[in-house]
Amino acid sequence: VWLVAPLIAKLPTSVQGHVLKAAGEELEKGQHLGSSSRKERDRQKQKSMSLLSQQPFLSLVLTCLKGQDEQREGLLTSLYSQVHQIVNNWRDNQYLDDCKPKQLMHEALKLRLNLVGGMFDTVQRSTQQTTEWAMLLLEIIISGTVDMQSNNELFTTVLDMLSVLINGTLAADMSSISQGSMEENKRAYMNLVKKLRKELGERQSDSLEKVLQLLPLPKPTRDVITCEPQGSLIDTKGNKIAGFDSIFKKEGLQVST
């Protein structure tokens, strides 16, 4: 099976496009991995050793993706909805009863994240895609689908991907860098950070603590009370001016802002 990818790499790109399409369909069939119905579980037992959990499959897809821009977009969209589905299944407590479905779910998630990782250059071309994937990766951690306790290796992968997306918005092509593009990058970075912070809210856990370390330190604010003189008004010769309310007040300071 390891020889399939290098052989297909020698074939015309149209053939590689067909392979990608078939691979995408196969991935979508397996996207409900870990569902708790008995029928689904039986199907998973047969599928758990199938091509979806194998490295050669990953190698084949990544080989075919080179130069296939149109197919990349389609596959990325499909992978996004698949990962989203896995998170939703987790939220619906579909993996809690049994260890096996949970393990299968983590394998399914790992494969899909590996595929996305192989197309990160495509993701990072678009600010919208960068934001969407960063929010989804954060959702994986917030929902507890992956955390430091249940699967530390996969958690580290998700954290690394999130880190690359956050910091990648600031990076630019040094050969064509201009003041305008630097400003644009900074704006994209701040918008992304703002959205991630909003999503994190007040939530706290060991896993989320690691995510917070990827964000810039918030600037703490302090209230400073400023004062201004109060009391008698004096003219240029030093005489008190009559007719003002302040003439009877004690001289001193009052709070201004």
N, C-alpha and C positions, 0 to 999 in steps of 0.2 A: 504493500500500500504506500510505502514511503516514496516509491518510484513514480507514482502517478503524477504528482505535482511537477517534477522536472520534465517529464515527458510532455505534459500539456502545455508547459511554458514554451515548447518549441513549435506549437501549433498556431494557426492564425488567430488573431484577436477575436474574430467572430465566434470561433469555437469556445474560446475562454469565456465569452459573454454568455453562451448557452450553459456552460458549466456553472457559472455564477447564478444564473436564473434558477437552475435546478437546485443548487445549494440553498438559495434563499427560500425556496418552497419547502425544502426538507427541514430547515430551521423553524419555519412557521408551524409545521406539523408538530414539532416537539416543544412548542412554546408553553404548553400547559403542564410541563413537567412538574410532578409533585402534587397534582390535584388529588383530592382525597377520595374520589369515588372509586369503588372496587374495580370497575371496568378499566378506568384510567390506570389504576395501579398495576393491573395485570399487564397492560400494554407497556407500561414503563419498565417492568421487569425484563421484558423482551428487548426493550430499546436501550436499556442502561449500558449494554456493551456495544451498542451500535456506533455508527460513524460519528454521531454527534458528540460523543465524549472522547473522541480520539484526536491526538495531535496531527496525524496526517491530513485529516479533514480541514483543520485550521490552516495547515501549510498549503493545501490545495487552493482554498479560497483566497488566501493572501497573495499567492502566486498569480492567480487570475485577475486580481484587482488592479495590477499595475497598468496604468494608462486607460483604465475603464471608467472615466469620469461619470458618465451617465449611470452606469450600473452601480457605482459607489453610492450615489445619492439615494437610489432606490433601496439598496441594501441597508444603508444607514437609517432610513426612515422605518424600514421593517424591523431592524434591530432595536430601535428606540421603542416601538410599540411592544415588542417582545419583553424587553427589560421592564417596561412599565407594567405589563401584565403580571410578571413575576412578583413585583412589589405589591400589586393589588391583591394577588393570591395570598401573599404573606399577611397583609392587613386583614384579610378575611379568615385568618387562622386556619389556612388549609394545610399547613405543614407541621402543626404542633403535636398531633397525635403520635407520630411515628418518626423514627430517626431516618429511615430509608428515603422517604420523599424529600426530607430536608437536605439530605446529602445530594440527591439527584438535582434538587433545585440549585444548590450551590455550584454543582458541576455545570449545569445549563447556563447559569449566570456567568461563570468564569469563561466559558467558551465564547459567549456573546461579547463580553467585555474585551477579550483578547482580539476578537474581530474588529471591534470599534477602535481599539488601540492601533491596529494595523492601518486604520484610515484616519488617524488623528489629524494628519495634514489637511484632509478635506474638511473635517469638523472645524478646524481653526481658521479656515479661510473666511468663514462667515460668523459675524458677531452673534447673530440669532442662534445658530446651531451651537456655538460655544456656550451661550447662556442656557439653552435648553438641556444640553447634556450635563452641564455643571449642576443645574437644579435637580436633574434626575439622579445623579451620583450622590448628591446630598440627601435626597429622598431615601435612597437605599440605606444610608446610615441612620437617618432619623427614624425610619420605620422599624429599624432593628433587623431588617432582612439579613444584613451582614453586620457583625460587630466584633470587637476585639476578643470577646470570650468564645463566641460560637465558631468563628472561622477567621483567625488572625491573618492568615496569608491572603485571603481574598479581601479582607478589610484593608490591608496595606496596599493592595492593587487599586482599590477604589479611591483611597486617599491620595495615592500617587497621581492617578488620572485627574483627580480634582485639582491637585496642586499644579499640574502642567497647564490645565485650562485657565486657572486663575492667573498664574504668572505669565502665561503665554500671551495674554491680552496686552501686556506691557511691552513684550518683546517686539522687535520690528526688524525688517530686512535692512541691515546696516548700509548696504550699497545704495539704497534709494531713500534713505531716511530724510525727512524734512521736518521743519517745525510743526507744520500742519498735521502730519501723520502722527507725530509724537503726542500732540494735544488730543487727537482722536483716540489714540491708544489709551491715554490716561483716562479719558472720559468713559471709554468702554470698560476699563478696569474698575473705576469707581462705581459705575452702574451695576456691574456684576457683584461687587462686594456688598453693595447696598441690598440687592435682592437676596443674597445668601444670608446676610445678617437678619433680614426681615423674616426669612423662613426659619432660621434657627430660633429666633425669639428668645424666650427665657428658658428654653429647654436645657437640661444639664445631664451629662453622663460622661463616662470615661472616654467613650468613642468620640463624642461631640467636642470634648476638650481638645482632641487632636485636630479636629477640623478648625476650631477657633484659632489654632496656632498658624493656620495658613492665611488668615486675614490680617490686615494691618491693625496695629494697636489702636484702639479708639482714643481720641484726644479727650482727656477729662476736662470738664468745664468747672469753673469756680465763680461764685458771685462775689463781686467786689463792690462794697458800698462807697460811693463818692459823696463828699460833702461840699457845701458852699457857705460863704459867710452870711450871717443873719444879724439883724439888729439895726441900729441907727445908720442912716445914710449921711455921709459927710461930703460937703462941697470941697472945692479945690483949696479953700483957705483953712479947712479943718473945722468949720462950724457945722453943727447939726442942722439938717434941712427940716424945716417944719412941714406939717401937712401930710406926712407919710405915716401909715399905721406903725411902721417899724420903729418910730422914734421912741415909743414907750416900752418896746421890748428890750430884754437884756441882749447885749451883743454876744455873739458866739457863732456856732456852726449849725447848719441844718442839712438833713439828707437831701441830696439833689437827685441822684439816680442809683 
